[in-house]
Amino acid sequence: MRRELAIEFSRVTESAALAGYKWLGRGDKNTADGAAVNAMRIMLNQVNIDGTIVIGE
């Protein structure tokens, strides 16, 4: 993996974590998850890649 791409993915992860953290302890798992997913999508759209992101739980 290119170093730049690894750094970009770290930024995506950080953004999702920070967005979800704002909801920590509020008892609203779905809103926390939604905030994290939204932040992740915004950041992934800024990464210069040509591919398909597959996400699952």
N, C-alpha and C positions, 0 to 999 in steps of 0.2 A: 504494500500500500504506500502511496506517495505520502511524504511527511505532511504536506499541506492538507491533504484529504483527511488524515488522522486528526489534525488540529481542528478542522472544520467539524468533524463528527464529535469531537470533545465539546465544542461550542454548542452543538445541537443538544447534547446530553445535559450540559450545564444549564442551558435555557429552560429545558423541560423541568429539571430539578428545582430551579428557582421559582418557576411558575407554580408548581405543585406545593412547594414549601409554604407559600402564602396561605394555604388552606389547612396546614398541619394543625391538628387538635380541634378542628371545628366540627368534626363528625359528619362531614359531607364528602365521602369518598368519590362520588360521581363528579362533583364539581371540581375537586382537586385533579382527578384524572383528565377531565375535559380541558382544564387550564394547561396541564402538562402537554397533552396531545396537540392543542392549538399552538403552543409555543414551539413544539417540535416541528410541526408542519411549516410554520413561518420560517424557521431557520433552515429546514431542509430545502425549501424553495430558493434559498439564496446560495446553496452549495452548487458549484459548477461541476455537475455530473450529468451523464446521459445514461439513465437506467431506470429501473423500477424498484421502489422501496416496498418491501413486503413486511408487514407488521402483524404480529399475532400474539395471543396470550395463551 
